[in-house]
Amino acid sequence: MKSDVADIVNKAENTLRLSLAALGLETVEGRYVLILADQPDQLESGLFLPDLDQDSQDPEVALVVATPSPNTLGVEVGEFVLIEAYMGSKFEFDGREYVSVFAESILSRITGVPAIAV
């Protein structure tokens, strides 16, 4: 599991070079902007994970890329969080897909994973 998280962190570090603010996108009305983490379909051991039911209600891992002001949760840009499944509004900006959620949709901060400079 730790290697899967490390893979997600490495992929995010390699693909994120500009912050949303630098691109001209700022959050409004208490929304957090996130990038959903890709879930691996094969483990390092070579085991393939089954394609789960599309209606799964499992929470999703996401990377925080923009926070509102005031930031009521204290979640910082570059940290990973767990959010409720199917919450928020998905949108595309500058060729990348994002999801915008309210604080109530963020279930927890994921600790033990280094934050990423976004």
A tleap script that builds the chain and sets N, CA, C and O, in Angstrom:
source leaprc.protein.ff14SB
mol = sequence {
  NMET LYS SER ASP VAL ALA ASP ILE VAL ASN
  LYS ALA GLU ASN THR LEU ARG LEU SER LEU
  ALA ALA LEU GLY LEU GLU THR VAL GLU GLY
  ARG TYR VAL LEU ILE LEU ALA ASP GLN PRO
  ASP GLN LEU GLU SER GLY LEU PHE LEU PRO
  ASP LEU ASP GLN ASP SER GLN ASP PRO GLU
  VAL ALA LEU VAL VAL ALA THR PRO SER PRO
  ASN THR LEU GLY VAL GLU VAL GLY GLU PHE
  VAL LEU ILE GLU ALA TYR MET GLY SER LYS
  PHE GLU PHE ASP GLY ARG GLU TYR VAL SER
  VAL PHE ALA GLU SER ILE LEU SER ARG ILE
  THR GLY VAL PRO ALA ILE ALA CVAL
}
set mol.1.N position { 0.827 -1.195 0.000 }
set mol.1.CA position { 0.000 0.000 0.000 }
set mol.1.C position { 0.874 1.262 0.000 }
set mol.1.O position { 0.577 2.228 -0.703 }
set mol.2.N position { 1.961 1.246 0.800 }
set mol.2.CA position { 2.823 2.424 0.844 }
set mol.2.C position { 3.452 2.698 -0.510 }
set mol.2.O position { 3.631 3.856 -0.888 }
set mol.3.N position { 3.791 1.636 -1.251 }
set mol.3.CA position { 4.388 1.857 -2.573 }
set mol.3.C position { 3.363 2.456 -3.532 }
set mol.3.O position { 3.721 3.251 -4.401 }
set mol.4.N position { 2.078 2.077 -3.380 }
set mol.4.CA position { 1.030 2.662 -4.208 }
set mol.4.C position { 0.912 4.158 -3.930 }
set mol.4.O position { 0.770 4.954 -4.858 }
set mol.5.N position { 0.970 4.541 -2.651 }
set mol.5.CA position { 0.898 5.956 -2.279 }
set mol.5.C position { 2.112 6.688 -2.814 }
set mol.5.O position { 1.999 7.811 -3.307 }
set mol.6.N position { 3.288 6.051 -2.719 }
set mol.6.CA position { 4.508 6.681 -3.239 }
set mol.6.C position { 4.396 6.898 -4.742 }
set mol.6.O position { 4.851 7.918 -5.259 }
set mol.7.N position { 3.794 5.943 -5.444 }
set mol.7.CA position { 3.601 6.097 -6.889 }
set mol.7.C position { 2.695 7.286 -7.189 }
set mol.7.O position { 2.957 8.050 -8.118 }
set mol.8.N position { 1.627 7.443 -6.404 }
set mol.8.CA position { 0.708 8.567 -6.592 }
set mol.8.C position { 1.443 9.882 -6.345 }
set mol.8.O position { 1.293 10.838 -7.106 }
set mol.9.N position { 2.241 9.923 -5.272 }
set mol.9.CA position { 3.008 11.134 -4.950 }
set mol.9.C position { 3.977 11.450 -6.081 }
set mol.9.O position { 4.067 12.600 -6.511 }
set mol.10.N position { 4.707 10.440 -6.572 }
set mol.10.CA position { 5.669 10.673 -7.655 }
set mol.10.C position { 4.985 11.162 -8.915 }
set mol.10.O position { 5.482 12.074 -9.576 }
set mol.11.N position { 3.853 10.569 -9.256 }
set mol.11.CA position { 3.124 10.979 -10.446 }
set mol.11.C position { 2.653 12.429 -10.308 }
set mol.11.O position { 2.744 13.212 -11.253 }
set mol.12.N position { 2.152 12.773 -9.125 }
set mol.12.CA position { 1.675 14.139 -8.901 }
set mol.12.C position { 2.835 15.132 -8.968 }
set mol.12.O position { 2.697 16.208 -9.549 }
set mol.13.N position { 3.985 14.774 -8.372 }
set mol.13.CA position { 5.139 15.669 -8.415 }
set mol.13.C position { 5.605 15.897 -9.842 }
set mol.13.O position { 6.023 17.002 -10.191 }
set mol.14.N position { 5.538 14.874 -10.662 }
set mol.14.CA position { 5.992 14.991 -12.037 }
set mol.14.C position { 5.034 15.780 -12.908 }
set mol.14.O position { 5.459 16.388 -13.890 }
set mol.15.N position { 3.748 15.787 -12.573 }
set mol.15.CA position { 2.779 16.445 -13.449 }
set mol.15.C position { 2.373 17.832 -12.980 }
set mol.15.O position { 1.876 18.625 -13.780 }
set mol.16.N position { 2.568 18.144 -11.718 }
set mol.16.CA position { 2.164 19.459 -11.215 }
set mol.16.C position { 3.354 20.399 -11.136 }
set mol.16.O position { 4.264 20.192 -10.334 }
set mol.17.N position { 3.346 21.407 -11.949 }
set mol.17.CA position { 4.446 22.374 -11.952 }
set mol.17.C position { 3.964 23.799 -11.688 }
set mol.17.O position { 4.740 24.635 -11.226 }
set mol.18.N position { 2.708 24.084 -11.973 }
set mol.18.CA position { 2.178 25.432 -11.771 }
set mol.18.C position { 0.990 25.389 -10.825 }
set mol.18.O position { 0.180 24.464 -10.888 }
set mol.19.N position { 0.881 26.362 -9.967 }
set mol.19.CA position { -0.294 26.425 -9.105 }
set mol.19.C position { -1.454 27.014 -9.896 }
set mol.19.O position { -1.258 27.691 -10.905 }
set mol.20.N position { -2.645 26.749 -9.426 }
set mol.20.CA position { -3.822 27.292 -10.101 }
set mol.20.C position { -3.822 28.817 -10.056 }
set mol.20.O position { -4.276 29.469 -10.996 }
set mol.21.N position { -3.319 29.379 -8.976 }
set mol.21.CA position { -3.280 30.842 -8.878 }
set mol.21.C position { -2.402 31.416 -9.979 }
set mol.21.O position { -2.724 32.450 -10.563 }
set mol.22.N position { -1.295 30.743 -10.260 }
set mol.22.CA position { -0.408 31.217 -11.325 }
set mol.22.C position { -1.090 31.115 -12.681 }
set mol.22.O position { -0.760 31.865 -13.600 }
set mol.23.N position { -2.040 30.189 -12.815 }
set mol.23.CA position { -2.774 30.034 -14.066 }
set mol.23.C position { -3.978 30.970 -14.143 }
set mol.23.O position { -4.630 31.060 -15.183 }
set mol.24.N position { -4.272 31.662 -13.049 }
set mol.24.CA position { -5.376 32.608 -13.048 }
set mol.24.C position { -6.692 32.044 -12.537 }
set mol.24.O position { -7.751 32.570 -12.879 }
set mol.25.N position { -6.660 30.995 -11.731 }
set mol.25.CA position { -7.875 30.393 -11.183 }
set mol.25.C position { -7.825 30.475 -9.664 }
set mol.25.O position { -6.891 29.972 -9.039 }
set mol.26.N position { -8.834 31.111 -9.072 }
set mol.26.CA position { -8.917 31.226 -7.624 }
set mol.26.C position { -10.239 30.644 -7.153 }
set mol.26.O position { -11.245 30.714 -7.859 }
set mol.27.N position { -10.232 30.064 -5.948 }
set mol.27.CA position { -11.461 29.480 -5.415 }
set mol.27.C position { -12.369 30.571 -4.861 }
set mol.27.O position { -11.909 31.644 -4.474 }
set mol.28.N position { -13.671 30.276 -4.832 }
set mol.28.CA position { -14.648 31.213 -4.275 }
set mol.28.C position { -15.629 30.457 -3.398 }
set mol.28.O position { -15.785 29.241 -3.516 }
set mol.29.N position { -16.285 31.194 -2.518 }
set mol.29.CA position { -17.364 30.681 -1.674 }
set mol.29.C position { -17.019 29.405 -0.933 }
set mol.29.O position { -17.818 28.469 -0.901 }
set mol.30.N position { -15.830 29.358 -0.334 }
set mol.30.CA position { -15.470 28.242 0.522 }
set mol.30.C position { -15.159 26.937 -0.178 }
set mol.30.O position { -15.187 25.882 0.456 }
set mol.31.N position { -14.867 26.975 -1.453 }
set mol.31.CA position { -14.579 25.739 -2.184 }
set mol.31.C position { -13.081 25.441 -2.207 }
set mol.31.O position { -12.241 26.339 -2.266 }
set mol.32.N position { -12.783 24.144 -2.159 }
set mol.32.CA position { -11.431 23.633 -2.301 }
set mol.32.C position { -11.329 23.016 -3.682 }
set mol.32.O position { -12.257 22.339 -4.123 }
set mol.33.N position { -10.216 23.238 -4.375 }
set mol.33.CA position { -10.019 22.643 -5.699 }
set mol.33.C position { -9.013 21.507 -5.537 }
set mol.33.O position { -7.951 21.674 -4.937 }
set mol.34.N position { -9.375 20.348 -6.088 }
set mol.34.CA position { -8.590 19.129 -5.911 }
set mol.34.C position { -8.345 18.450 -7.251 }
set mol.34.O position { -9.047 18.697 -8.232 }
set mol.35.N position { -7.339 17.595 -7.269 }
set mol.35.CA position { -7.119 16.674 -8.381 }
set mol.35.C position { -7.299 15.283 -7.803 }
set mol.35.O position { -6.633 14.914 -6.836 }
set mol.36.N position { -8.204 14.508 -8.397 }
set mol.36.CA position { -8.402 13.139 -7.931 }
set mol.36.C position { -7.178 12.301 -8.283 }
set mol.36.O position { -6.672 12.362 -9.403 }
set mol.37.N position { -6.712 11.524 -7.320 }
set mol.37.CA position { -5.550 10.667 -7.541 }
set mol.37.C position { -5.966 9.452 -8.351 }
set mol.37.O position { -7.033 8.880 -8.128 }
set mol.38.N position { -5.122 9.063 -9.289 }
set mol.38.CA position { -5.368 7.843 -10.056 }
set mol.38.C position { -5.220 6.649 -9.127 }
set mol.38.O position { -4.244 6.538 -8.384 }
set mol.39.N position { -6.194 5.768 -9.179 }
set mol.39.CA position { -6.111 4.549 -8.383 }
set mol.39.C position { -5.453 3.471 -9.238 }
set mol.39.O position { -5.880 3.233 -10.368 }
set mol.40.N position { -4.420 2.820 -8.714 }
set mol.40.CA position { -3.722 1.821 -9.521 }
set mol.40.C position { -4.619 0.632 -9.847 }
set mol.40.O position { -5.444 0.228 -9.027 }
set mol.41.N position { -4.456 0.070 -11.050 }
set mol.41.CA position { -5.227 -1.116 -11.399 }
set mol.41.C position { -4.372 -2.376 -11.264 }
set mol.41.O position { -4.855 -3.488 -11.478 }
set mol.42.N position { -3.092 -2.192 -10.906 }
set mol.42.CA position { -2.212 -3.330 -10.665 }
set mol.42.C position { -1.270 -2.970 -9.526 }
set mol.42.O position { -0.687 -1.885 -9.511 }
set mol.43.N position { -1.125 -3.878 -8.582 }
set mol.43.CA position { -0.217 -3.663 -7.460 }
set mol.43.C position { 1.212 -3.962 -7.879 }
set mol.43.O position { 1.447 -4.596 -8.907 }
set mol.44.N position { 2.171 -3.499 -7.071 }
set mol.44.CA position { 3.580 -3.720 -7.356 }
set mol.44.C position { 3.899 -5.207 -7.455 }
set mol.44.O position { 4.794 -5.603 -8.201 }
set mol.45.N position { 3.171 -6.027 -6.706 }
set mol.45.CA position { 3.393 -7.478 -6.717 }
set mol.45.C position { 2.942 -8.120 -8.023 }
set mol.45.O position { 3.219 -9.294 -8.267 }
set mol.46.N position { 2.240 -7.346 -8.872 }
set mol.46.CA position { 1.752 -7.865 -10.140 }
set mol.46.C position { 0.287 -8.255 -10.098 }
set mol.46.O position { -0.297 -8.578 -11.132 }
set mol.47.N position { -0.311 -8.229 -8.925 }
set mol.47.CA position { -1.719 -8.576 -8.772 }
set mol.47.C position { -2.594 -7.502 -9.391 }
set mol.47.O position { -2.395 -6.315 -9.129 }
set mol.48.N position { -3.552 -7.896 -10.203 }
set mol.48.CA position { -4.478 -6.948 -10.800 }
set mol.48.C position { -5.654 -6.724 -9.864 }
set mol.48.O position { -6.205 -7.679 -9.316 }
set mol.49.N position { -6.040 -5.477 -9.680 }
set mol.49.CA position { -7.208 -5.157 -8.861 }
set mol.49.C position { -8.451 -5.264 -9.726 }
set mol.49.O position { -8.434 -4.862 -10.889 }
set mol.50.N position { -9.527 -5.802 -9.174 }
set mol.50.CA position { -10.746 -5.931 -9.977 }
set mol.50.C position { -11.338 -4.566 -10.288 }
set mol.50.O position { -11.185 -3.620 -9.515 }
set mol.51.N position { -12.015 -4.471 -11.422 }
set mol.51.CA position { -12.721 -3.251 -11.779 }
set mol.51.C position { -13.965 -3.184 -10.908 }
set mol.51.O position { -14.924 -3.921 -11.133 }
set mol.52.N position { -13.952 -2.316 -9.930 }
set mol.52.CA position { -15.051 -2.256 -8.972 }
set mol.52.C position { -16.295 -1.649 -9.604 }
set mol.52.O position { -16.229 -0.935 -10.604 }
set mol.53.N position { -17.400 -1.948 -9.002 }
set mol.53.CA position { -18.696 -1.434 -9.444 }
set mol.53.C position { -18.633 0.082 -9.553 }
set mol.53.O position { -18.132 0.749 -8.648 }
set mol.54.N position { -19.130 0.620 -10.636 }
set mol.54.CA position { -19.120 2.069 -10.855 }
set mol.54.C position { -19.928 2.815 -9.800 }
set mol.54.O position { -19.718 4.010 -9.593 }
set mol.55.N position { -20.850 2.124 -9.132 }
set mol.55.CA position { -21.695 2.766 -8.122 }
set mol.55.C position { -21.083 2.688 -6.728 }
set mol.55.O position { -21.772 2.937 -5.738 }
set mol.56.N position { -19.807 2.349 -6.637 }
set mol.56.CA position { -19.135 2.231 -5.355 }
set mol.56.C position { -19.179 3.570 -4.615 }
set mol.56.O position { -18.994 4.629 -5.214 }
set mol.57.N position { -19.424 3.505 -3.324 }
set mol.57.CA position { -19.495 4.711 -2.509 }
set mol.57.C position { -18.210 4.929 -1.706 }
set mol.57.O position { -18.203 5.705 -0.750 }
set mol.58.N position { -17.130 4.255 -2.085 }
set mol.58.CA position { -15.867 4.387 -1.373 }
set mol.58.C position { -15.325 5.800 -1.524 }
set mol.58.O position { -15.424 6.390 -2.599 }
set mol.59.N position { -14.750 6.350 -0.448 }
set mol.59.CA position { -14.144 7.682 -0.544 }
set mol.59.C position { -12.996 7.684 -1.546 }
set mol.59.O position { -12.438 6.636 -1.871 }
set mol.60.N position { -12.652 8.873 -2.031 }
set mol.60.CA position { -11.597 9.016 -3.022 }
set mol.60.C position { -10.437 9.830 -2.458 }
set mol.60.O position { -10.637 10.712 -1.623 }
set mol.61.N position { -9.233 9.530 -2.918 }
set mol.61.CA position { -8.032 10.277 -2.535 }
set mol.61.C position { -7.857 11.417 -3.529 }
set mol.61.O position { -8.009 11.238 -4.737 }
set mol.62.N position { -7.534 12.597 -2.996 }
set mol.62.CA position { -7.360 13.758 -3.865 }
set mol.62.C position { -6.221 14.631 -3.352 }
set mol.62.O position { -5.895 14.630 -2.165 }
set mol.63.N position { -5.630 15.370 -4.275 }
set mol.63.CA position { -4.554 16.301 -3.971 }
set mol.63.C position { -5.129 17.716 -3.954 }
set mol.63.O position { -5.807 18.123 -4.897 }
set mol.64.N position { -4.862 18.459 -2.894 }
set mol.64.CA position { -5.357 19.832 -2.761 }
set mol.64.C position { -4.479 20.753 -3.602 }
set mol.64.O position { -3.260 20.783 -3.429 }
set mol.65.N position { -5.104 21.511 -4.520 }
set mol.65.CA position { -4.336 22.429 -5.352 }
set mol.65.C position { -4.732 23.889 -5.151 }
set mol.65.O position { -4.023 24.791 -5.598 }
set mol.66.N position { -5.860 24.127 -4.483 }
set mol.66.CA position { -6.252 25.505 -4.162 }
set mol.66.C position { -7.192 25.468 -2.974 }
set mol.66.O position { -8.027 24.571 -2.861 }
set mol.67.N position { -7.055 26.444 -2.088 }
set mol.67.CA position { -7.889 26.521 -0.894 }
set mol.67.C position { -8.582 27.880 -0.842 }
set mol.67.O position { -8.088 28.858 -1.404 }
set mol.68.N position { -9.739 27.937 -0.159 }
set mol.68.CA position { -10.440 29.220 -0.047 }
set mol.68.C position { -9.824 30.085 1.047 }
set mol.68.O position { -9.010 29.627 1.849 }
set mol.69.N position { -10.226 31.314 1.053 }
set mol.69.CA position { -9.841 32.213 2.133 }
set mol.69.C position { -11.125 32.724 2.774 }
set mol.69.O position { -11.901 33.398 2.096 }
set mol.70.N position { -11.386 32.437 4.039 }
set mol.70.CA position { -10.512 31.743 4.979 }
set mol.70.C position { -10.540 30.230 4.767 }
set mol.70.O position { -11.540 29.663 4.326 }
set mol.71.N position { -9.430 29.604 5.087 }
set mol.71.CA position { -9.277 28.158 4.970 }
set mol.71.C position { -9.702 27.536 6.301 }
set mol.71.O position { -8.887 27.371 7.209 }
set mol.72.N position { -10.975 27.197 6.404 }
set mol.72.CA position { -11.548 26.743 7.683 }
set mol.72.C position { -11.020 25.394 8.147 }
set mol.72.O position { -11.039 25.111 9.345 }
set mol.73.N position { -10.553 24.559 7.236 }
set mol.73.CA position { -10.057 23.230 7.613 }
set mol.73.C position { -8.571 23.212 7.934 }
set mol.73.O position { -8.089 22.280 8.576 }
set mol.74.N position { -7.848 24.221 7.500 }
set mol.74.CA position { -6.408 24.233 7.709 }
set mol.74.C position { -5.671 23.276 6.788 }
set mol.74.O position { -4.496 22.984 7.009 }
set mol.75.N position { -6.352 22.784 5.755 }
set mol.75.CA position { -5.734 21.901 4.769 }
set mol.75.C position { -4.920 22.777 3.820 }
set mol.75.O position { -5.407 23.793 3.324 }
set mol.76.N position { -3.692 22.374 3.579 }
set mol.76.CA position { -2.803 23.188 2.763 }
set mol.76.C position { -2.677 22.640 1.346 }
set mol.76.O position { -2.886 21.451 1.105 }
set mol.77.N position { -2.333 23.521 0.420 }
set mol.77.CA position { -2.057 23.123 -0.956 }
set mol.77.C position { -0.899 22.133 -0.946 }
set mol.77.O position { 0.109 22.355 -0.275 }
set mol.78.N position { -1.047 21.034 -1.694 }
set mol.78.CA position { -0.015 20.013 -1.758 }
set mol.78.C position { -0.274 18.824 -0.858 }
set mol.78.O position { 0.424 17.815 -0.954 }
set mol.79.N position { -1.274 18.922 0.023 }
set mol.79.CA position { -1.608 17.805 0.903 }
set mol.79.C position { -2.649 16.901 0.241 }
set mol.79.O position { -3.409 17.332 -0.626 }
set mol.80.N position { -2.662 15.643 0.670 }
set mol.80.CA position { -3.667 14.698 0.196 }
set mol.80.C position { -4.805 14.631 1.194 }
set mol.80.O position { -4.592 14.704 2.405 }
set mol.81.N position { -6.018 14.492 0.674 }
set mol.81.CA position { -7.210 14.388 1.515 }
set mol.81.C position { -8.073 13.235 1.013 }
set mol.81.O position { -7.900 12.735 -0.098 }
set mol.82.N position { -9.002 12.836 1.866 }
set mol.82.CA position { -9.984 11.826 1.517 }
set mol.82.C position { -11.318 12.544 1.380 }
set mol.82.O position { -11.739 13.250 2.296 }
set mol.83.N position { -11.991 12.368 0.237 }
set mol.83.CA position { -13.269 13.044 0.025 }
set mol.83.C position { -14.367 12.019 -0.238 }
set mol.83.O position { -14.103 10.887 -0.645 }
set mol.84.N position { -15.596 12.441 0.003 }
set mol.84.CA position { -16.736 11.587 -0.277 }
set mol.84.C position { -16.821 11.308 -1.770 }
set mol.84.O position { -16.519 12.172 -2.594 }
set mol.85.N position { -17.233 10.098 -2.106 }
set mol.85.CA position { -17.383 9.716 -3.509 }
set mol.85.C position { -18.463 10.553 -4.178 }
set mol.85.O position { -19.486 10.868 -3.569 }
set mol.86.N position { -18.230 10.906 -5.420 }
set mol.86.CA position { -19.192 11.616 -6.270 }
set mol.86.C position { -19.584 12.990 -5.736 }
set mol.86.O position { -20.681 13.471 -6.021 }
set mol.87.N position { -18.709 13.625 -4.969 }
set mol.87.CA position { -19.014 14.957 -4.454 }
set mol.87.C position { -18.274 16.009 -5.278 }
set mol.87.O position { -17.231 15.737 -5.872 }
set mol.88.N position { -18.831 17.195 -5.297 }
set mol.88.CA position { -18.179 18.302 -5.960 }
set mol.88.C position { -18.537 18.426 -7.425 }
set mol.88.O position { -19.324 17.654 -7.972 }
set mol.89.N position { -17.935 19.416 -8.032 }
set mol.89.CA position { -18.164 19.712 -9.448 }
set mol.89.C position { -16.865 19.505 -10.205 }
set mol.89.O position { -15.853 20.131 -9.890 }
set mol.90.N position { -16.887 18.632 -11.201 }
set mol.90.CA position { -15.696 18.401 -12.012 }
set mol.90.C position { -15.646 19.435 -13.132 }
set mol.90.O position { -16.668 19.813 -13.704 }
set mol.91.N position { -14.419 19.883 -13.428 }
set mol.91.CA position { -14.236 20.827 -14.524 }
set mol.91.C position { -12.838 20.655 -15.086 }
set mol.91.O position { -11.961 20.091 -14.432 }
set mol.92.N position { -12.637 21.139 -16.288 }
set mol.92.CA position { -11.331 21.091 -16.924 }
set mol.92.C position { -10.795 22.504 -17.041 }
set mol.92.O position { -11.526 23.431 -17.393 }
set mol.93.N position { -9.517 22.662 -16.746 }
set mol.93.CA position { -8.869 23.962 -16.834 }
set mol.93.C position { -7.447 23.746 -17.334 }
set mol.93.O position { -6.688 22.973 -16.751 }
set mol.94.N position { -7.099 24.415 -18.388 }
set mol.94.CA position { -5.756 24.346 -18.965 }
set mol.94.C position { -5.335 22.894 -19.244 }
set mol.94.O position { -4.187 22.510 -19.021 }
set mol.95.N position { -6.296 22.101 -19.735 }
set mol.95.CA position { -6.007 20.732 -20.131 }
set mol.95.C position { -5.961 19.705 -19.014 }
set mol.95.O position { -5.593 18.558 -19.270 }
set mol.96.N position { -6.314 20.061 -17.794 }
set mol.96.CA position { -6.282 19.130 -16.662 }
set mol.96.C position { -7.664 19.106 -15.994 }
set mol.96.O position { -8.346 20.127 -15.921 }
set mol.97.N position { -8.061 17.930 -15.510 }
set mol.97.CA position { -9.366 17.805 -14.852 }
set mol.97.C position { -9.235 18.026 -13.347 }
set mol.97.O position { -8.348 17.471 -12.697 }
set mol.98.N position { -10.133 18.846 -12.808 }
set mol.98.CA position { -10.163 19.178 -11.384 }
set mol.98.C position { -11.549 18.880 -10.835 }
set mol.98.O position { -12.499 18.667 -11.589 }
set mol.99.N position { -11.650 18.869 -9.506 }
set mol.99.CA position { -12.942 18.782 -8.844 }
set mol.99.C position { -12.957 19.860 -7.767 }
set mol.99.O position { -11.981 20.039 -7.039 }
set mol.100.N position { -14.073 20.573 -7.674 }
set mol.100.CA position { -14.241 21.634 -6.697 }
set mol.100.C position { -15.250 21.160 -5.653 }
set mol.100.O position { -16.374 20.793 -5.994 }
set mol.101.N position { -14.845 21.168 -4.373 }
set mol.101.CA position { -15.720 20.672 -3.308 }
set mol.101.C position { -15.801 21.673 -2.162 }
set mol.101.O position { -14.906 22.494 -1.963 }
set mol.102.N position { -16.904 21.582 -1.412 }
set mol.102.CA position { -17.030 22.350 -0.178 }
set mol.102.C position { -16.325 21.598 0.947 }
set mol.102.O position { -16.081 20.397 0.832 }
set mol.103.N position { -16.000 22.286 2.019 }
set mol.103.CA position { -15.292 21.688 3.157 }
set mol.103.C position { -16.010 20.455 3.697 }
set mol.103.O position { -15.359 19.521 4.164 }
set mol.104.N position { -17.322 20.437 3.640 }
set mol.104.CA position { -18.105 19.325 4.185 }
set mol.104.C position { -17.821 18.006 3.460 }
set mol.104.O position { -18.056 16.934 4.017 }
set mol.105.N position { -17.319 18.078 2.226 }
set mol.105.CA position { -17.036 16.871 1.446 }
set mol.105.C position { -15.671 16.273 1.760 }
set mol.105.O position { -15.385 15.139 1.376 }
set mol.106.N position { -14.825 17.033 2.458 }
set mol.106.CA position { -13.494 16.535 2.817 }
set mol.106.C position { -13.619 15.786 4.133 }
set mol.106.O position { -13.962 16.364 5.165 }
set mol.107.N position { -13.333 14.483 4.081 }
set mol.107.CA position { -13.502 13.625 5.246 }
set mol.107.C position { -12.306 13.676 6.183 }
set mol.107.O position { -12.469 13.704 7.403 }
set mol.108.N position { -11.108 13.687 5.618 }
set mol.108.CA position { -9.917 13.712 6.464 }
set mol.108.C position { -8.683 14.083 5.654 }
set mol.108.O position { -8.664 14.002 4.426 }
set mol.109.N position { -7.664 14.488 6.382 }
set mol.109.CA position { -6.351 14.768 5.796 }
set mol.109.C position { -5.560 13.466 5.870 }
set mol.109.O position { -5.623 12.757 6.874 }
set mol.110.N position { -4.826 13.152 4.826 }
set mol.110.CA position { -4.012 11.934 4.820 }
set mol.110.C position { -2.627 12.309 5.315 }
set mol.110.O position { -1.930 13.112 4.694 }
set mol.111.N position { -2.235 11.725 6.434 }
set mol.111.CA position { -0.926 12.013 7.004 }
set mol.111.C position { 0.035 10.882 6.650 }
set mol.111.O position { -0.398 9.813 6.220 }
set mol.112.N position { 1.292 11.103 6.822 }
set mol.112.CA position { 2.278 10.092 6.505 }
set mol.112.C position { 2.705 10.116 5.049 }
set mol.112.O position { 3.554 9.327 4.633 }
set mol.113.N position { 2.119 11.020 4.272 }
set mol.113.CA position { 2.506 11.190 2.879 }
set mol.113.C position { 3.067 12.598 2.766 }
set mol.113.O position { 2.413 13.551 3.190 }
set mol.114.N position { 4.253 12.753 2.207 }
set mol.114.CA position { 4.816 14.105 2.119 }
set mol.114.C position { 3.957 15.012 1.247 }
set mol.114.O position { 3.451 14.600 0.203 }
set mol.115.N position { 3.806 16.243 1.693 }
set mol.115.CA position { 3.077 17.229 0.893 }
set mol.115.C position { 3.869 17.529 -0.369 }
set mol.115.O position { 5.091 17.385 -0.401 }
set mol.116.N position { 3.159 17.947 -1.404 }
set mol.116.CA position { 3.774 18.235 -2.685 }
set mol.116.C position { 3.774 19.739 -2.908 }
set mol.116.O position { 2.760 20.399 -2.681 }
set mol.117.N position { 4.887 20.279 -3.346 }
set mol.117.CA position { 4.935 21.690 -3.685 }
set mol.117.C position { 4.205 21.884 -4.993 }
set mol.117.O position { 4.645 21.425 -6.047 }
set mol.118.N position { 3.076 22.575 -4.908 }
set mol.118.CA position { 2.236 22.796 -6.102 }
set mol.118.C position { 2.450 24.198 -6.598 }
set mol.118.O position { 1.845 24.601 -7.591 }
savepdb mol mol.pdb
quit
